[in-house]
Amino acid sequence: MTDTTPPALTRRGMLLTTAALTAAVAAASPRPAGAQNVAVINSMVARANGGTVGVIAGGVEGTYIRIAADLASVLDDGDALRVLPMIGKGSVQNILDIMLLRGVDIGIVQSDALTFARNQRLVPGIDSMIQYIAKLYDEEIHVLAREDIRSLQDLTGKFVNIDLAGSGTAMTASLVFDMLGIKPEVQQETQDVALTRLRAGEIAALVFVAGKPARLFSNLPPGTGLHFLPIPITEALIETYLPSPLAATDYPNLIPPEATIETIAVGAVMAVYAWQPGSERYRKVSRFVEALHARFPAFLQPPRHPKWKDVNLAALVPGWTRFNPGSASAR
């Protein structure tokens, strides 16, 4: 049998038919896998970030970071709300980070930090940009000294660590020393380094503002020879600070049984940027505030920090404006 179709025409027809089928299949197929992956990842990113609230706290040895960790443990609710605790550098820096650093919505600061930032004119119009969610608790001012240092007055001319520049401890230590007329040789190193130097006798004392019991001191073994210096309340101090003694139950390795050490305290505040109502960040912080109030009883149970028992969510903070989450319908 003879094939009457020209071979070249047969091959050409086959090629055209194959090309047409390939184009049809491509048109009917979904997007390439790479494009699909990008779309899926973008959706995951939006969902993960939609409920994320950043909380900047303090150093690893302080109470702030433990409070922030408690917030994450109790309030996290999948993608609806996720609290990200961040190690911070202290009250003054936290105020600046709330205003300037991406991803920071809330910060834990000392109540006198806003006044300090305002007086120092750190940022123009700071009063309109920083508000508070709640007063948390009072933080004690700890002055841990060598055995040969018996009073605050003995610190004049001696090396005393007051934490890093920009920290709440550095701010408060400077204010208290000025009020009491004490002029130490100030050192500004991290608290763990300062404690090592103190135990080695290289500095006379360190100052640390933290809610008792502070882990920095709780882990000290007995017999170090270190002790807390008393800070008696004075007329100058009472305008800003409250009396708050340290007891043996707070630091059994540093304070004898039944003994107390006079000291003073300053309030800790949960500060927040004054987001515009209706904005996405405003809605996220509002969800955080709602969850904080709804789940507050969980903070009063172990293993949460004992300072939560001092918190009154309705307490006012003089000189501060409270963040108002508004109504659910407004969000």
C-alpha positions in Angstrom: 0.0 0.0 0.0 1.4 3.4 -1.0 1.3 6.4 1.4 0.0 9.4 -0.7 0.5 12.0 2.1 3.8 14.0 1.8 6.1 13.1 4.7 7.0 16.8 5.3 3.4 17.8 5.6 2.7 14.9 8.1 5.5 16.0 10.3 4.5 19.7 10.2 0.9 18.8 11.0 2.0 16.7 13.9 4.1 19.6 15.3 1.3 22.1 15.0 -1.1 19.8 16.6 1.3 19.1 19.5 1.9 22.9 20.0 -1.8 23.6 20.1 -2.4 20.9 22.6 0.5 22.2 24.8 -0.9 25.7 24.7 -4.4 24.5 25.7 -3.1 22.4 28.6 -1.0 25.4 29.8 -4.0 27.7 29.6 -6.1 25.2 31.6 -3.4 24.6 34.2 -3.2 26.5 37.5 -0.4 29.1 38.1 3.1 27.8 38.4 4.1 26.3 41.8 6.4 29.2 42.6 3.6 31.7 42.3 1.2 29.6 44.3 3.9 29.3 47.1 4.3 33.1 47.2 0.6 33.6 47.5 0.3 31.0 50.3 3.3 32.5 52.2 1.9 36.0 51.9 -1.4 34.8 53.4 0.5 33.2 56.2 2.5 36.3 56.9 -0.6 38.5 57.0 -2.3 36.0 59.4 0.7 35.7 61.7 1.3 39.5 62.0 -2.4 40.3 62.3 -2.6 39.6 66.0 1.1 40.2 67.0 1.8 42.8 69.8 5.4 43.6 70.7 6.1 44.3 74.4 9.5 45.7 75.2 10.6 45.0 78.8 14.0 45.0 80.6 17.1 42.9 81.1 17.2 39.2 81.7 17.7 39.5 85.5 14.8 42.0 86.1 11.1 41.8 86.8 10.0 43.5 83.6 11.0 40.6 81.3 9.3 38.1 83.7 6.1 40.2 83.6 6.3 40.3 79.8 6.8 36.5 79.6 3.7 36.1 81.8 1.7 38.3 79.4 2.8 36.0 76.5 2.0 32.8 78.4 -1.5 33.9 79.6 -2.7 36.0 76.6 -1.4 34.1 73.6 -4.4 32.9 71.5 -3.0 31.6 68.3 -3.2 34.0 65.4 -5.9 36.1 67.1 -3.4 37.5 69.7 0.3 36.7 70.1 2.5 38.7 72.6 6.2 38.9 71.7 8.3 39.8 74.8 11.5 41.7 74.0 14.5 42.4 76.1 14.9 46.1 76.5 17.4 48.6 78.0 15.1 50.2 80.6 12.5 52.8 81.1 13.9 55.8 79.2 15.0 53.7 76.2 11.7 51.8 76.3 9.8 55.1 76.0 11.8 56.0 72.9 11.5 52.5 71.5 7.7 52.7 71.8 7.7 55.8 69.7 10.4 55.0 67.2 11.1 51.3 66.9 9.1 49.2 64.4 7.2 46.3 66.0 7.1 47.8 69.5 3.6 48.5 70.6 3.8 48.4 74.4 6.6 48.9 77.0 7.0 48.4 80.7 8.5 51.6 82.2 8.8 53.4 85.5 6.1 55.9 86.2 8.6 58.8 86.5 10.1 58.0 83.1 7.6 60.2 81.2 8.3 63.2 83.4 12.0 62.6 82.9 11.6 62.3 79.1 9.5 65.4 79.0 11.9 67.5 81.1 14.8 66.3 79.0 12.9 67.1 75.8 13.9 63.8 74.4 11.1 63.9 71.7 8.9 66.9 70.8 5.3 66.4 71.8 5.9 63.2 73.8 2.8 63.8 76.0 0.5 63.3 73.0 2.3 60.1 71.8 2.6 58.1 75.0 -0.4 56.7 77.0 -0.7 53.9 79.6 -2.8 50.7 79.7 -2.4 50.0 83.5 -0.2 50.7 86.5 1.4 47.4 87.3 3.1 47.4 90.7 5.7 49.2 92.8 9.4 48.5 92.1 11.8 48.6 95.0 15.2 50.4 94.8 17.9 47.9 95.8 21.3 49.1 96.8 23.6 46.1 97.3 26.9 46.9 98.9 30.2 45.5 100.1 30.5 44.6 103.8 32.6 47.7 104.6 29.9 50.1 103.2 27.4 50.8 106.0 25.3 53.7 104.6 24.4 55.6 101.5 26.6 58.4 102.6 29.6 56.0 102.5 29.2 55.8 98.7 30.4 59.4 98.1 33.6 59.1 96.1 33.2 55.3 95.6 32.5 53.3 92.5 28.8 52.6 92.2 27.1 50.9 89.2 23.8 52.3 88.2 23.1 50.2 85.1 23.3 51.2 81.5 22.6 54.7 80.2 18.9 55.1 79.4 17.8 52.5 81.9 15.2 53.3 84.6 17.7 52.3 87.2 20.2 54.9 85.9 17.5 57.6 85.9 16.2 56.8 89.4 19.6 56.4 90.9 20.8 59.7 89.6 17.6 61.4 91.0 17.9 59.8 94.4 21.6 60.5 94.8 21.0 64.1 93.8 18.1 64.5 96.3 20.2 63.0 99.1 23.4 64.9 98.2 25.4 61.8 97.6 28.1 61.9 94.9 29.5 58.5 93.9 31.8 57.7 91.0 29.2 56.3 88.7 29.8 53.2 86.6 27.4 52.1 83.9 27.6 48.4 83.1 25.1 45.6 82.8 23.8 44.2 86.2 25.4 40.8 85.8 28.8 42.4 85.1 28.3 44.8 88.0 27.4 41.9 90.4 30.6 40.1 89.4 32.7 43.2 90.0 30.9 43.8 93.4 31.7 40.3 94.6 35.3 40.8 93.5 35.5 44.0 95.5 36.1 46.2 92.4 33.1 48.4 93.1 31.5 49.5 96.4 27.8 49.0 95.4 25.3 48.5 92.7 21.8 50.0 92.3 19.0 48.0 90.8 15.3 49.1 90.5 13.2 46.0 90.2 10.1 44.4 91.8 11.0 42.2 94.7 12.1 39.5 94.7 14.6 40.3 91.9 16.2 37.2 90.4 19.6 39.0 90.3 19.7 38.8 94.1 17.7 35.7 94.7 20.3 33.5 93.2 23.1 34.7 95.4 24.4 32.1 97.9 24.7 32.8 101.6 27.9 34.1 103.1 28.9 36.6 100.3 29.3 39.4 102.8 27.1 41.6 100.6 24.1 43.4 102.1 21.4 45.9 101.2 21.8 49.5 102.3 18.7 51.2 103.9 17.1 54.1 102.1 15.1 56.0 104.8 12.2 58.0 103.4 12.8 61.8 103.6 10.7 64.8 102.7 12.5 65.1 99.4 11.9 61.5 98.5 8.3 61.2 99.6 7.2 63.6 96.8 8.1 61.0 94.2 8.7 57.6 95.9 6.9 55.3 98.4 8.4 53.4 101.4 8.6 49.7 100.7 10.8 47.6 103.0 12.7 44.5 102.0 12.2 41.4 104.2 14.0 38.1 104.9 11.2 36.4 103.0 12.2 38.3 99.9 15.9 37.6 100.1 16.7 34.9 102.7 20.4 34.7 101.8 20.9 38.4 102.2 18.6 39.5 105.1 18.6 37.8 108.5 15.3 36.2 109.7 12.7 38.7 111.0 14.8 41.6 109.8 13.7 44.3 107.3 15.6 46.9 105.3 14.1 50.3 104.7 14.0 51.3 101.0 11.8 53.1 98.6 9.8 52.2 95.5 8.6 53.7 92.2 5.5 52.5 90.2 5.8 50.4 87.1 3.5 51.3 84.2 2.5 49.4 81.0 2.9 52.2 78.4 1.6 52.3 74.9 1.9 54.4 71.8 -1.2 56.6 71.2 -2.3 54.9 68.0 -5.0 56.6 65.9 -8.4 55.0 66.7 -9.4 52.7 63.8 -5.9 52.0 62.7 -4.6 48.4 62.5 -2.2 48.9 65.4 -4.9 50.5 67.5 -7.1 47.4 66.9 -4.4 45.0 67.9 -3.6 46.9 71.2 -7.3 47.1 71.9 -7.6 43.3 71.6 -4.6 43.0 74.0 -6.3 45.2 76.5 -9.6 43.2 76.3 -7.7 40.0 76.8 -5.7 41.4 79.7 -8.9 42.3 81.6 -10.7 39.1 80.6 -7.9 36.8 81.7 -6.5 38.8 84.6 -7.4 36.1 87.3 -4.9 33.8 85.6 -2.1 36.2 86.4 -2.8 35.8 90.2 -2.1 32.0 90.1 1.3 30.2 90.2 3.6 30.1 88.4 3.1 33.8 87.6 5.2 36.5 89.2 4.0 37.4 92.7 4.0 41.1 91.8 0.8 40.5 89.8 -1.0 40.3 93.1 -0.2 44.0 93.6 -1.8 45.1 90.3 -5.0 47.0 90.2 -6.1 47.5 86.5 -8.3 50.4 87.5 -5.5 52.4 89.3 -4.8 55.9 87.9 -1.3 57.1 87.1 -0.9 60.9 87.7 0.5 62.8 84.8 -0.4 60.1 82.3 -3.3 59.6 79.8 -5.0 56.2 79.8 -5.3 54.3 76.5 -9.0 53.9 75.6 -9.7 50.8 73.5 -13.2 52.1 72.7 -16.2 49.8 71.9 -16.1 46.6 70.0 -18.3 48.2 67.3 -15.7 50.9 66.8 -13.1 48.3 65.9 
